Amino acid sequence: MKTTRALALLATTLLTTGLASATGPLGSAATPSPTTVLAPGTSAPGMSALGTSLRLTVAHGETPSSGTPRTVTLECPPYGGTATTHPDPATACRLVDSVNGDLNRLDVDPGVCTDQYDPYTATASGTYRGHPVSFRHTYGNHCVLLRTTGAVFDF
């Protein structure tokens, strides 16, 4: 009885993992290729990971090259962030995810800022989950930049 139950469990495991087929013997042409099940946020070696990799720039002025632009790299899982130079990548990645990579939709803290015009220009280029990202926006002042984009452009 124990042997029958163990064999049934083994057969079920082989069928659900794709290592065996109900229509043919193990290793026959009817056997589907093995299926790899991965934990969320991971990738198998050789598989294309659809993570986020962005080059972010903030410049004091109306153009991306005004003053002395500051630039960081933001990488979000599943890449692992080995090239990330952003000071708060976890929060920035969460914010980018909250708008599905559309940085024009960021509005983190719509609080009050002064009306003083002292422009800051933010840019982003790269990929979000395999999709190209190209963003450029000039904010009225540093306060508006931070209230709108939060940690994404806070560096």
Z-matrix of the N, CA and C atoms (Angstrom, degrees):
N
C 1 1.456
C 2 1.526 1 110.55
N 3 1.358 2 117.32 1 -45.45
C 4 1.459 3 120.58 2 179.39
C 5 1.523 4 110.56 3 -63.89
N 6 1.339 5 117.92 4 -37.34
C 7 1.458 6 121.73 5 -179.73
C 8 1.522 7 110.54 6 -65.59
N 9 1.331 8 117.67 7 -42.43
C 10 1.459 9 121.86 8 179.42
C 11 1.520 10 110.44 9 -62.33
N 12 1.322 11 117.04 10 -43.86
C 13 1.466 12 121.53 11 179.24
C 14 1.522 13 110.53 12 -64.63
N 15 1.333 14 117.68 13 -40.89
C 16 1.463 15 121.48 14 179.16
C 17 1.529 16 110.82 15 -65.63
N 18 1.347 17 117.23 16 -40.46
C 19 1.460 18 120.22 17 178.09
C 20 1.526 19 111.31 18 -66.66
N 21 1.322 20 117.64 19 -38.39
C 22 1.464 21 121.28 20 178.37
C 23 1.530 22 110.07 21 -64.56
N 24 1.333 23 116.67 22 -41.45
C 25 1.458 24 120.87 23 178.28
C 26 1.528 25 110.82 24 -65.01
N 27 1.339 26 117.56 25 -41.91
C 28 1.452 27 121.88 26 177.76
C 29 1.534 28 110.91 27 -62.68
N 30 1.321 29 117.29 28 -44.87
C 31 1.469 30 121.47 29 179.61
C 32 1.523 31 110.64 30 -62.58
N 33 1.332 32 117.11 31 -42.70
C 34 1.469 33 120.77 32 178.70
C 35 1.520 34 110.48 33 -62.96
N 36 1.316 35 116.74 34 -42.35
C 37 1.460 36 121.28 35 178.93
C 38 1.517 37 110.68 36 -63.00
N 39 1.322 38 117.85 37 -45.39
C 40 1.457 39 121.38 38 -179.96
C 41 1.523 40 111.44 39 -64.01
N 42 1.321 41 117.21 40 -39.54
C 43 1.461 42 120.64 41 179.86
C 44 1.529 43 111.54 42 -68.04
N 45 1.326 44 117.41 43 -42.81
C 46 1.467 45 119.92 44 -176.69
C 47 1.518 46 112.76 45 -74.00
N 48 1.323 47 117.63 46 -23.75
C 49 1.467 48 119.25 47 177.83
C 50 1.512 49 112.56 48 -91.96
N 51 1.343 50 116.76 49 -3.52
C 52 1.447 51 119.84 50 177.61
C 53 1.515 52 113.63 51 83.30
N 54 1.319 53 118.64 52 9.20
C 55 1.457 54 121.62 53 -179.83
C 56 1.516 55 112.21 54 -84.56
N 57 1.321 56 117.94 55 -9.98
C 58 1.456 57 122.69 56 177.52
C 59 1.515 58 108.36 57 -143.44
N 60 1.316 59 116.54 58 162.31
C 61 1.454 60 121.44 59 -179.12
C 62 1.507 61 109.89 60 -126.98
N 63 1.313 62 116.33 61 143.55
C 64 1.460 63 120.84 62 177.33
C 65 1.522 64 110.42 63 -75.07
N 66 1.328 65 119.52 64 -14.60
C 67 1.462 66 122.32 65 -176.30
C 68 1.516 67 113.14 66 -100.54
N 69 1.297 68 118.95 67 -2.85
C 70 1.452 69 119.67 68 179.87
C 71 1.503 70 110.97 69 -162.65
N 72 1.330 71 117.06 70 165.25
C 73 1.458 72 120.02 71 -179.82
C 74 1.530 73 111.28 72 -69.29
N 75 1.311 74 116.03 73 159.92
C 76 1.460 75 122.31 74 -179.77
C 77 1.522 76 109.48 75 -55.44
N 78 1.341 77 115.83 76 127.55
C 79 1.448 78 120.32 77 179.11
C 80 1.514 79 113.81 78 88.97
N 81 1.322 80 119.77 79 -0.86
C 82 1.460 81 120.95 80 179.55
C 83 1.522 82 110.20 81 -77.35
N 84 1.338 83 116.32 82 171.95
C 85 1.461 84 120.93 83 -179.89
C 86 1.520 85 111.75 84 -64.67
N 87 1.325 86 118.50 85 -21.97
C 88 1.461 87 121.54 86 -179.21
C 89 1.519 88 112.40 87 -80.11
N 90 1.326 89 117.16 88 -6.95
C 91 1.460 90 120.77 89 -178.40
C 92 1.519 91 110.14 90 -75.11
N 93 1.335 92 117.74 91 123.74
C 94 1.463 93 118.45 92 178.50
C 95 1.518 94 110.34 93 -69.96
N 96 1.320 95 115.97 94 158.65
C 97 1.456 96 118.89 95 177.58
C 98 1.523 97 108.64 96 -67.01
N 99 1.338 98 118.08 97 149.68
C 100 1.461 99 120.68 98 -178.50
C 101 1.530 100 111.53 99 -59.03
N 102 1.309 101 115.71 100 143.89
C 103 1.454 102 122.27 101 178.60
C 104 1.513 103 108.38 102 -104.56
N 105 1.315 104 116.77 103 132.50
C 106 1.451 105 121.08 104 178.40
C 107 1.518 106 108.72 105 -101.38
N 108 1.315 107 116.46 106 126.26
C 109 1.450 108 121.09 107 176.88
C 110 1.515 109 106.93 108 -106.55
N 111 1.328 110 115.74 109 125.03
C 112 1.459 111 120.85 110 -176.52
C 113 1.515 112 110.77 111 -115.95
N 114 1.295 113 115.22 112 151.36
C 115 1.464 114 120.09 113 174.01
C 116 1.517 115 108.89 114 -68.87
N 117 1.349 116 117.76 115 149.68
C 118 1.463 117 119.90 116 178.38
C 119 1.524 118 111.10 117 -55.79
N 120 1.333 119 115.79 118 138.97
C 121 1.457 120 120.33 119 177.64
C 122 1.514 121 114.36 120 82.89
N 123 1.361 122 117.55 121 8.95
C 124 1.457 123 119.61 122 178.58
C 125 1.513 124 109.17 123 -123.10
N 126 1.327 125 116.00 124 164.61
C 127 1.456 126 120.13 125 176.08
C 128 1.518 127 108.47 126 -143.36
N 129 1.311 128 114.61 127 149.99
C 130 1.455 129 120.27 128 178.64
C 131 1.523 130 109.03 129 -81.27
N 132 1.339 131 117.51 130 153.75
C 133 1.457 132 119.67 131 177.67
C 134 1.528 133 110.04 132 -56.41
N 135 1.320 134 116.26 133 135.70
C 136 1.448 135 120.87 134 179.24
C 137 1.516 136 114.14 135 86.68
N 138 1.324 137 118.58 136 -10.30
C 139 1.459 138 121.19 137 178.64
C 140 1.522 139 109.29 138 -89.85
N 141 1.308 140 117.28 139 147.04
C 142 1.456 141 121.97 140 177.61
C 143 1.520 142 109.17 141 -77.07
N 144 1.302 143 117.21 142 121.65
C 145 1.457 144 121.78 143 178.83
C 146 1.522 145 108.63 144 -91.91
N 147 1.311 146 117.02 145 130.83
C 148 1.456 147 120.48 146 -179.62
C 149 1.517 148 109.39 147 -97.91
N 150 1.279 149 115.81 148 69.41
C 151 1.449 150 121.26 149 178.46
C 152 1.516 151 110.50 150 -94.05
N 153 1.316 152 115.53 151 -168.38
C 154 1.450 153 122.16 152 -179.86
C 155 1.520 154 108.74 153 -116.28
N 156 1.314 155 116.29 154 131.13
C 157 1.454 156 121.81 155 176.16
C 158 1.520 157 107.55 156 -139.63
N 159 1.336 158 116.04 157 111.39
C 160 1.455 159 121.57 158 -175.85
C 161 1.527 160 111.23 159 -126.06
N 162 1.313 161 114.99 160 141.76
C 163 1.471 162 121.92 161 170.50
C 164 1.522 163 105.18 162 -102.07
N 165 1.330 164 116.72 163 115.59
C 166 1.464 165 123.12 164 -176.25
C 167 1.523 166 109.77 165 -108.84
N 168 1.331 167 115.73 166 137.53
C 169 1.465 168 120.83 167 179.86
C 170 1.523 169 109.66 168 -133.72
N 171 1.330 170 116.06 169 139.64
C 172 1.468 171 122.71 170 173.05
C 173 1.525 172 107.15 171 -126.61
N 174 1.339 173 115.36 172 128.17
C 175 1.468 174 120.65 173 178.77
C 176 1.521 175 108.95 174 -127.71
N 177 1.319 176 116.66 175 140.30
C 178 1.465 177 122.41 176 178.02
C 179 1.519 178 107.55 177 -84.40
N 180 1.332 179 115.84 178 97.56
C 181 1.456 180 121.80 179 -178.46
C 182 1.516 181 110.71 180 149.59
N 183 1.324 182 115.62 181 -173.41
C 184 1.463 183 120.54 182 -175.48
C 185 1.521 184 114.44 183 -90.02
N 186 1.324 185 118.15 184 -1.43
C 187 1.458 186 121.08 185 177.75
C 188 1.525 187 109.31 186 -129.85
N 189 1.340 188 116.67 187 157.28
C 190 1.470 189 119.76 188 -179.93
C 191 1.519 190 114.08 189 -63.50
N 192 1.338 191 117.18 190 -16.37
C 193 1.467 192 119.46 191 -179.28
C 194 1.527 193 112.65 192 -105.72
N 195 1.336 194 117.43 193 8.50
C 196 1.468 195 121.41 194 178.73
C 197 1.517 196 111.17 195 -64.12
N 198 1.314 197 115.40 196 147.52
C 199 1.465 198 120.08 197 175.67
C 200 1.513 199 110.99 198 55.62
N 201 1.309 200 115.57 199 -135.29
C 202 1.457 201 122.10 200 176.23
C 203 1.527 202 107.54 201 -115.76
N 204 1.343 203 117.61 202 96.38
C 205 1.464 204 119.86 203 -178.12
C 206 1.523 205 111.59 204 -62.47
N 207 1.317 206 115.34 205 142.64
C 208 1.468 207 121.72 206 173.58
C 209 1.515 208 107.29 207 -103.32
N 210 1.317 209 117.03 208 137.25
C 211 1.464 210 121.97 209 -176.87
C 212 1.519 211 109.83 210 -132.55
N 213 1.330 212 115.95 211 136.97
C 214 1.463 213 122.10 212 174.46
C 215 1.527 214 108.53 213 -134.97
N 216 1.314 215 115.21 214 164.09
C 217 1.458 216 122.31 215 174.14
C 218 1.524 217 107.59 216 -111.84
N 219 1.337 218 115.27 217 132.90
C 220 1.461 219 121.24 218 177.77
C 221 1.519 220 108.52 219 -118.86
N 222 1.317 221 116.72 220 117.83
C 223 1.454 222 121.57 221 174.23
C 224 1.518 223 108.34 222 -118.09
N 225 1.324 224 115.06 223 134.02
C 226 1.458 225 121.37 224 -179.51
C 227 1.520 226 109.09 225 -117.79
N 228 1.348 227 117.53 226 156.31
C 229 1.457 228 120.72 227 -179.18
C 230 1.527 229 111.35 228 -51.00
N 231 1.303 230 118.11 229 147.28
C 232 1.462 231 126.69 230 13.19
C 233 1.520 232 115.60 231 -92.05
N 234 1.334 233 120.25 232 8.78
C 235 1.459 234 120.41 233 -179.87
C 236 1.522 235 112.95 234 -60.96
N 237 1.294 236 117.60 235 -34.84
C 238 1.448 237 120.61 236 179.48
C 239 1.510 238 114.44 237 100.59
N 240 1.321 239 117.77 238 -11.92
C 241 1.449 240 120.74 239 172.84
C 242 1.502 241 116.08 240 75.75
N 243 1.328 242 118.70 241 24.66
C 244 1.461 243 120.04 242 -178.06
C 245 1.524 244 112.45 243 -66.19
N 246 1.349 245 117.94 244 -25.67
C 247 1.458 246 120.79 245 -179.86
C 248 1.531 247 111.87 246 -103.13
N 249 1.309 248 117.78 247 5.65
C 250 1.458 249 121.15 248 -177.87
C 251 1.519 250 110.67 249 -67.72
N 252 1.344 251 114.99 250 128.96
C 253 1.458 252 120.47 251 173.62
C 254 1.521 253 110.61 252 -117.13
N 255 1.332 254 116.52 253 4.42
C 256 1.473 255 122.04 254 178.77
C 257 1.529 256 108.94 255 -67.95
N 258 1.337 257 118.83 256 138.56
C 259 1.470 258 120.76 257 -177.77
C 260 1.536 259 114.52 258 -70.15
N 261 1.330 260 119.66 259 -22.83
C 262 1.465 261 122.21 260 179.55
C 263 1.531 262 109.64 261 -139.35
N 264 1.341 263 116.89 262 68.53
C 265 1.459 264 119.88 263 -173.85
C 266 1.524 265 114.46 264 -63.84
N 267 1.323 266 118.24 265 -34.43
C 268 1.469 267 120.21 266 -178.37
C 269 1.531 268 111.10 267 -62.38
N 270 1.329 269 116.92 268 -47.08
C 271 1.462 270 120.52 269 -179.76
C 272 1.522 271 110.55 270 -68.88
N 273 1.329 272 117.14 271 -42.93
C 274 1.461 273 120.78 272 179.76
C 275 1.528 274 110.98 273 -62.22
N 276 1.315 275 118.05 274 -42.85
C 277 1.469 276 121.34 275 178.69
C 278 1.529 277 110.57 276 -63.80
N 279 1.326 278 116.96 277 -40.23
C 280 1.468 279 120.43 278 178.51
C 281 1.524 280 110.38 279 -61.76
N 282 1.334 281 116.62 280 -41.66
C 283 1.469 282 120.43 281 179.66
C 284 1.527 283 111.56 282 -67.39
N 285 1.324 284 117.19 283 -42.64
C 286 1.466 285 120.48 284 178.16
C 287 1.531 286 109.64 285 -62.44
N 288 1.329 287 116.91 286 -41.75
C 289 1.474 288 120.73 287 176.96
C 290 1.527 289 111.73 288 -63.00
N 291 1.333 290 117.09 289 -35.58
C 292 1.478 291 120.27 290 -176.42
C 293 1.526 292 112.54 291 -65.11
N 294 1.348 293 117.01 292 -20.77
C 295 1.469 294 120.69 293 178.25
C 296 1.535 295 110.74 294 -115.33
N 297 1.329 296 116.17 295 18.73
C 298 1.464 297 122.37 296 179.13
C 299 1.523 298 112.84 297 49.74
N 300 1.322 299 116.58 298 39.28
C 301 1.453 300 121.85 299 175.76
C 302 1.518 301 115.26 300 81.43
N 303 1.342 302 118.07 301 -3.05
C 304 1.467 303 121.44 302 179.38
C 305 1.533 304 108.39 303 -89.64
N 306 1.318 305 117.16 304 90.85
C 307 1.465 306 121.95 305 -174.28
C 308 1.526 307 112.56 306 -65.11
N 309 1.321 308 117.55 307 -18.44
C 310 1.469 309 120.51 308 175.06
C 311 1.529 310 111.84 309 -65.43
N 312 1.321 311 117.09 310 -20.42
C 313 1.470 312 121.10 311 -178.65
C 314 1.527 313 113.22 312 -89.70
N 315 1.324 314 118.03 313 -3.55
C 316 1.470 315 120.21 314 179.00
C 317 1.530 316 110.00 315 -64.45
N 318 1.299 317 116.06 316 133.95
C 319 1.466 318 123.50 317 173.00
C 320 1.522 319 106.00 318 -158.79
N 321 1.317 320 114.99 319 72.34
C 322 1.460 321 122.56 320 -168.57
C 323 1.523 322 113.27 321 -67.58
N 324 1.316 323 117.44 322 -49.88
C 325 1.463 324 121.42 323 -175.77
C 326 1.527 325 108.60 324 -139.69
N 327 1.331 326 117.45 325 86.36
C 328 1.469 327 119.83 326 -174.66
C 329 1.524 328 113.53 327 -73.94
N 330 1.318 329 115.75 328 45.76
C 331 1.462 330 120.68 329 179.80
C 332 1.516 331 112.29 330 -77.95
N 333 1.318 332 114.91 331 -169.37
C 334 1.469 333 121.89 332 -174.94
C 335 1.526 334 110.76 333 -88.99
N 336 1.332 335 115.30 334 136.06
C 337 1.466 336 123.25 335 171.80
C 338 1.522 337 107.25 336 -130.04
N 339 1.319 338 116.91 337 161.24
C 340 1.475 339 120.20 338 177.06
C 341 1.529 340 109.27 339 -69.18
N 342 1.325 341 116.13 340 162.09
C 343 1.463 342 121.48 341 178.21
C 344 1.526 343 112.07 342 -88.49
N 345 1.319 344 117.16 343 5.18
C 346 1.465 345 121.10 344 -179.72
C 347 1.530 346 109.39 345 -58.66
N 348 1.335 347 117.16 346 130.00
C 349 1.462 348 120.97 347 178.48
C 350 1.519 349 109.23 348 -91.90
N 351 1.314 350 115.37 349 109.63
C 352 1.463 351 124.22 350 178.31
C 353 1.530 352 105.03 351 -146.02
N 354 1.332 353 117.66 352 77.66
C 355 1.464 354 122.46 353 -164.85
C 356 1.521 355 116.20 354 -63.49
N 357 1.348 356 113.07 355 147.19
C 358 1.459 357 123.65 356 172.01
C 359 1.520 358 106.77 357 -130.16
N 360 1.336 359 116.15 358 134.91
C 361 1.458 360 120.97 359 179.75
C 362 1.524 361 109.06 360 -112.41
N 363 1.331 362 115.50 361 128.07
C 364 1.458 363 122.23 362 178.70
C 365 1.522 364 108.96 363 -112.38
N 366 1.333 365 116.02 364 139.13
C 367 1.463 366 121.29 365 176.16
C 368 1.517 367 109.70 366 -132.78
N 369 1.317 368 115.18 367 154.48
C 370 1.465 369 121.62 368 174.36
C 371 1.518 370 107.90 369 -144.91
N 372 1.319 371 115.77 370 139.31
C 373 1.459 372 120.94 371 173.82
C 374 1.520 373 107.98 372 -145.42
N 375 1.323 374 115.12 373 147.73
C 376 1.457 375 120.40 374 -179.14
C 377 1.504 376 110.54 375 144.58
N 378 1.339 377 115.31 376 -142.39
C 379 1.464 378 119.82 377 -179.34
C 380 1.523 379 110.89 378 -133.61
N 381 1.321 380 114.45 379 147.45
C 382 1.464 381 122.49 380 171.98
C 383 1.526 382 106.96 381 -122.74
N 384 1.322 383 116.79 382 112.41
C 385 1.469 384 122.76 383 179.27
C 386 1.532 385 111.51 384 50.30
N 387 1.334 386 115.68 385 41.30
C 388 1.453 387 121.21 386 177.25
C 389 1.518 388 114.95 387 88.17
N 390 1.344 389 118.42 388 -4.13
C 391 1.463 390 122.23 389 -179.06
C 392 1.529 391 109.50 390 -104.99
N 393 1.336 392 117.53 391 138.52
C 394 1.466 393 119.82 392 -179.05
C 395 1.529 394 112.34 393 -66.01
N 396 1.321 395 115.68 394 143.34
C 397 1.459 396 122.33 395 177.84
C 398 1.525 397 107.89 396 -124.21
N 399 1.328 398 115.37 397 131.71
C 400 1.453 399 122.06 398 173.34
C 401 1.524 400 106.41 399 -141.10
N 402 1.313 401 116.76 400 116.35
C 403 1.461 402 121.60 401 -173.75
C 404 1.518 403 109.24 402 -136.96
N 405 1.329 404 115.85 403 138.93
C 406 1.464 405 121.51 404 172.97
C 407 1.525 406 107.30 405 -152.62
N 408 1.335 407 115.29 406 129.44
C 409 1.462 408 119.62 407 178.27
C 410 1.529 409 108.81 408 -150.94
N 411 1.329 410 115.51 409 138.21
C 412 1.465 411 120.88 410 175.02
C 413 1.522 412 107.95 411 -103.93
N 414 1.331 413 115.23 412 124.45
C 415 1.465 414 122.67 413 -179.53
C 416 1.525 415 108.91 414 -99.98
N 417 1.317 416 117.66 415 150.46
C 418 1.458 417 122.98 416 -176.87
C 419 1.510 418 114.44 417 -59.81
N 420 1.336 419 116.96 418 -34.18
C 421 1.464 420 121.16 419 177.00
C 422 1.526 421 109.21 420 -162.17
N 423 1.316 422 116.29 421 176.42
C 424 1.461 423 120.99 422 -175.75
C 425 1.527 424 112.02 423 -63.57
N 426 1.319 425 117.47 424 -36.94
C 427 1.461 426 121.46 425 178.49
C 428 1.533 427 110.82 426 -60.18
N 429 1.323 428 116.69 427 -46.86
C 430 1.468 429 120.86 428 180.00
C 431 1.530 430 110.11 429 -63.15
N 432 1.326 431 117.28 430 -40.88
C 433 1.464 432 121.40 431 176.74
C 434 1.520 433 110.68 432 -55.98
N 435 1.335 434 116.69 433 -51.45
C 436 1.467 435 120.46 434 -177.10
C 437 1.522 436 112.75 435 -68.77
N 438 1.325 437 118.05 436 -39.69
C 439 1.461 438 120.40 437 179.54
C 440 1.527 439 111.47 438 -66.52
N 441 1.319 440 116.54 439 -32.52
C 442 1.460 441 120.06 440 -178.80
C 443 1.522 442 111.89 441 -81.06
N 444 1.323 443 117.39 442 -45.75
C 445 1.470 444 120.61 443 -171.67
C 446 1.530 445 114.45 444 -101.86
N 447 1.330 446 117.27 445 -10.32
C 448 1.466 447 120.08 446 178.96
C 449 1.509 448 112.08 447 58.35
N 450 1.324 449 115.85 448 -137.27
C 451 1.458 450 121.84 449 -175.73
C 452 1.527 451 113.86 450 -70.20
N 453 1.319 452 117.97 451 -16.09
C 454 1.465 453 119.84 452 -176.75
C 455 1.529 454 110.83 453 -58.09
N 456 1.332 455 117.29 454 -47.69
C 457 1.476 456 120.33 455 -179.28
C 458 1.533 457 112.09 456 -111.86
N 459 1.322 458 117.45 457 26.92
C 460 1.459 459 121.92 458 178.34
C 461 1.530 460 109.38 459 -97.54
N 462 1.321 461 115.12 460 82.49
C 463 1.473 462 120.54 461 178.05
C 464 1.515 463 110.26 462 -150.88
